[in-house]
Amino acid sequence: MTSSFRPIDRRAMLRGTLAAGAGVAFGQLLFSGVAEAYSWSRTLEQGAKGADVTELQIRVAGWAADSPSHTRVGIDGDFGPGTAAAVRRFQAAYGLTADASVGPNTQAKLNALEQSDGSTLHFNWSEFVDQSSGTFNGGKVSAAQAKENARRCMYKLETLRKKLGDKPITVNSGFRSIAHNAEIGGAGDSMHLYGTAADLDVPGVATKTVYQKAETCGFSGLERYTVDHQHVDSRADLGRDWWWESGTV
């Protein structure tokens, strides 16, 4: 965003409001998780399987495609061709050798996108919690699952941010409890209720541009770009059909 006026930092304002309303319990819920960078114990290459491959897939899911496409990285712990292609795109974007081999250099870059509390470099838990309660409680999945879904969304948003030229993204709405969603007139089965959705604002960037870049980031739910924000979600990860309200495909 010659007088002393400074524009309001919407992200800071949201964090302050939530922190003030939720108190100690808010901090205990959000910041009691991951305390250090992910421990990669081996070099990962195509054909590998396991929990570390699942974590890799979560972190490169936003690199699903180069152009608008109904393509997503399966989060299944199996390092196949789709995961390899996403890894190559990630490596190229960050100036690494694009060989789909996830060794120390690639692992270090993946960990550089993680904060010590398990959130990501440019996004925080406080942006994704229910705006009424300041927690991940009261949705259509457990609080733990909603928080994990939000984390997965953060990594896709890191990719979107990178593809937009490192433009800061403001998250206006992340997870919603059933009660809060009803209060604001949200859809009865909104993806916000699962923690897998976010409503975005990217100052200085046209919403249509945000939409078009999001079409390459593996988001399976995109609301039309003719409103004052951009909705993104990963409904296909929940077994739902793709829904792009307006777009290329």
N, C-alpha and C positions, 0 to 999 in steps of 0.2 A: 501496500500500500503506500512578505516576510513577517510569519507569525509563529507562535509556539505550538500551533495545532498539530497533532499527530493523529493519523488514522487509527481506528480501533483495530487491534490485533484479534480477529475473531477466534482464532485457535486458542490464544491465551485466555480470552474471556470465557470460552467454553470450559477450559480446564479449571479456571478459578471458580466458576459457578459450581461445577460438579464437585470439586474438592471441598468447597465450603459446605455443600449440602450433604455430603456423604460421610465426612469425618474419618475417624480412625478405621472403621470397618471397611471403607472404600480402599484405603491403602493396604490393608491386610489382604483383601481379596485380590487386588490387581498386582501387587508387587511381591508376592510370596512364591513366584514360580521360578523360571530359569534364572540362575545367578551368574552364569558365565557362558562364553561362546560354546557352540555345539562342538563336541569332541568327535572329529572324523578320525576313524581308526585305520582307514585304508584308502587307497586310490580307487575311485569308482569308475568303471567303464561299462560299455554296453554288454549286457548279459548278467550283470550283477543283480542280486536280489537282497532284500532285507530292509530293516527299519531305517538305516542310513540312506537308502535309495528313496524311501518315502519322504524323508526330510529334504533330500535334494529336490525331489519333484515339487514339493510345496514351495521351495525357494525360487525355482526357475519357471513356475507355472505361467507367469506373465509373458514369457518368451515363446508362447505357443506358435506364433506365426509372424511372418514378415508383412503380410497384407491381410485385409479383412477376410476372415475365414471362420467358419464354425469348427474350429479346431481347439482342443484343450489337451493339456498334459494329464494323463490319468495318474491319480494318486494311489498307486497299487503296489509300490515296492519292487517293481520289475523294470529294470533299466532297458527299455526297448528303443526302437528308432525314434519315436516321438520325443522321448526324454532326451536322447542324444542330440536331436535337432535343436531343442530348446537350450540345452547346455551350450551348443556352438554359438547360438545367438547371444546368450549371456556373455560368453567369453569374448566375442567380438566387440560387444558394446562396451566392455570394460578394459579393452586393450590387451587381452590375454590371447594366447595361442588357441585358435578355435578348432580343437581336435577332439572335443567331447570326452576327453580324459579328465576326470575331476581329481586332480592331485593337489599338493600343498598350495600352489598359487591360486587356483580356483577356489579351494576351500577357504583360504584366507579372505578372498574377496566376498564370498558368501557370508562369512562371519562378520565382515565389516559392515554389513547391512543389518546386523542384529544389535539391539540394545541389551544391556545386562539384565533387564527385567523380562526379556522374551518378546518385547515389541520390536519394531523395526526402526531403522535409522531416522526416518523422516515422519514416522507416525507413532502415536502413543495410545495406550489403553484408554486414557481419559476422553479421547475423541470417539471411541466406539461404544462406550457403555450407554445404557438406557439413560436418557436425559432427565427422567423423573427420579429414579432411584440411585443413579450412579453405580449400578452393578450390572451383572449379566444374568440376574435372576428374573424369573417370571415369563420367559419366552416359551417356545414350543419344543425346546431341547434343554438339557441340563445347562447350568451356568458354565460348567467346565467345557462342554461341547460348544456353546455359543462363543466362549472366549477363544477356543481353538479355531473355530470358523472365522472369527474376526482376524486372528493372526494370519491365516491363509489369505484373507482378503488384503491385508497389509502388504504382503509380498507382491501380489499382483499390482497393487497401487504403487509400489516402489518402481516396478517396471514401467507403468504408465507415466510416472513422473519423469523417468529417464527418457522415455520416448518423446515427451513433450519438451525436451531440452532442459531438464532439471528445474522445471517450473514448480514452485510450491503448490501443493494441493490442500485445500481446506475440506475437512470432512464435516458436513453439517448434521448428518444423522447416520449412525451405525446400527448397533443392536437396539431393538425396542422390546420392551415387555409387552405382553398381550394387552394389559391395561392402558399403557401409554399409547400404543398403536391405535387402540380404539378411540382414545381421547382426541387424537389428531386426525381421525378419519382414514387411517391406513387400511389397505386391503386385508381381508380376513386371513389370508394365508401369505402375507407379505414375507419376502425373503429376509427382511429386517428382523423378523421374529426368530430366525435361526442364527443370526449373527453373520450371515454370509453376504450382506448387502451394505452399500454405502451410497449416500447422496453427496455429491462433490461440487465444489466451486474452485475454479482455477483462475484467479485474477489475471486479467490481461490476455486470456486465451478464449477464443470463441467456443461455446458449448459444442457446436458441430465438430470442431477440431478435436475436442476431448473425446467425443463419441467415436470419431473415425479412428483415433489411436486405440481406444478401448476395444475396437473390433479386432485388434491384433493381439490382445493380451489374454485371451482365453476366457473372457467374461461371457457367460451364456445368457445373461439377462441384461438388456440395455433399454432404458426408457427413452422416448423420443427426445431429441436435443432442442426442441422448440420451446422448452420451459426454462426457468431461471437457474437450473442446476442439472447435473448429470447423474442419473441413477445407474449403478452397476451392481451386478450380483453374479454368483456362481451356482445358479440353480441346477445345472447339469450335474454338479458334484453331489447333489441330493437325489439324483435319479429323475429330475424333471426335464421336460422338453425345453429346447432353446427358445428364447423369446427376445428378438430384437425388434423393437417397436418401429423403428425407422432406420434404414441403413443400406449398406451395399448388397448384402446377401439376403 
